[in-house]
Amino acid sequence: MSTQHGTPHDSRRSRGLFRTKSVEQSILDTEEPEHTLRKSLSALDLTVFGVGVVIGTGIFVLTGKIAKEQAGPAVALSFVVAGVVCALAALCYAEFASTVPVAGSAFTFSYASLGELPAWIIGWDLILELALGCAVVAVGWSGYVRSLLDTGGLHLPAALSGTHEGRFGFDLLAFLLVLVLTGILVLGAKLSSRVTAVVVGIKVTVVLLVIAAGAFFINGANYTPFIPPSEPVAAGGGLNAPLAQLMFGFTPANFGTMGIFAAAAVVFFAFIGFDIVATAAEETRNPQRDVPRGILGSLAICTVLYVAVSIVVTGMQKYSKLSTDAPLADAFKDLGHPFFAGVISFGAAVGLTSVSMILLLGQSRVFFAMSRDGLLPRVFSKSHPRFGTPYRSTIALGVVVAVVAGFTSIDELAELVNIGTLFAFVVVAVGVILLRRSRPDLPRSFRTPLVPLVPALSVAASVWLMLNLPAETWVRFGFWMVAGFVIYFLYGRSHSRLGIRTREAAKD
């Protein structure tokens, strides 16, 4: 159906900033010997990846924090709402990943539907979000491990324990973690999936143990009222206020019905990561069947676990008395069971290992795909001759993330929220509609139901959550995008392989 010089579909919108790369050409580029990734993953591997990256400290911390501050016991409904929003996006990702089984996730999808410049914008943003996300998690992991070491009587020197409260230091543990995970990723996606499977098995076991044990300490009176009365929130000012508040002048509220939805905007970020499954499509043996299963399966499992933990923690202790630092662990301590608190800390430390690894895997695949298309230097798109992994991009990004994690405090990193992921959700949903219209002939082993309704709902839900982010987040997002535009117009546009093919075809 395709040739090296393209297909009739390549000529559509083939000039300018919005030239699209055909699905056929995207798949054909994956067959080049030096740029081919080894296919070794199954639906189970992808599901493990999804659960591995989504289930992190959020399940142990965020559930109680949001219950106390915004939703009360109804935080369980907030997780359901957030899960529905993610499910809408997941249905769109599943169709794209089964239609275009190529590394790069939203970057590759938008290249096939929206054009080169939108694809660059998405890819550039995902690299930032995944890199900083990995650094944040690595610093958080370091904190848990130092706590466990302190319990055992082992203490790291302050100079090697990171930057805290104005005291500058180097976070040795976070630095080493990223380097070790980089090495594992270079050795192969299958090895990565095996390591992740072990880690995910441990932390899911811990979660299930906590749910089962906590169920014995539930007091039904703690669920009353299930939806606490609404409490207006003092309007914040300046760039710290949500963009929607600055635009529309509304006064946000905690608790009540609106509190459930306000909390959903926060707990949504506990789900971010399932879309990274799509970045491994090119390394999957049967991507048309297995990628949709991996995306939807991991999202379903995580939603059930989040809801179960939120029900347990608000049943064990009155929502107003929950701590905001480690609510589940502290709830067990208050009930006289410190053993379970220790188990929770261990599970969180182990669990963050897989989160860091999969975030690192996701960003290296996006970088690899952009490099293979010529938008970034092609030297980073060489695959390892033995392991079949994008080792150059993995090592380069791994070293950068390790240094960032080593020298930056978690407070500074944590301020950079996942606006890019929501932006990617919007692009993918719009892309599903556009590709249905421009390429109805493409084989789709998974089809998003009720198009264009489901993609439109996904866009609306994602935009609503984006508007609930602080205005300063939008400012940072704008600065990063400006830097991306500069790089694209100085390098990417002229080195684009699609652009070069277009120019060569015009000469013939």
Secondary structure, DSSP 8 states (H G I E B T S, - for coil): ---TT--GGGGTT-SSTT----HHHHHHHTTSGGG-----B-HHHHHHHHHHHHSSTHHHHHHHHHIIIIIGGGHHHHHHHHHHHHHHHHHHHHHHHHHS--TTTHHHHHHHHT-HHHHHHHHHHHHHHHHHHHHHHHHHHHHHHHHHHHHTT----GGGB--BTTB---BHHHHHHHHHHHHHHHH-HHHHHHHHHHHHHHHHHHHHHHHHHHHTT--GGGGSSSS---EE-----GGGSBHHHHHH----EESHHHHHHHHHHHHGGGTTTGGGGGGGGGGBSSHHHHHHHHHHHHHHHHHHHHHHHHHHHHHHS-GGG--SSSHHHHHHHHTT-HHHHHHHHHHHHHHHHHHHHHHHHHHHHHHHHHHHTTSS-GGGG---TTT-S-HHHHHHHHHHHHHHHHHS-HHHHHTS--HHHHHHHHHHHHHHHHHHHH-TTS--SS--TTTTHHHHHHHHHHHHHHHTSBHHHHHHHHHHHHHHHHHIIIIIHHH-HHHHHHHHHHH-
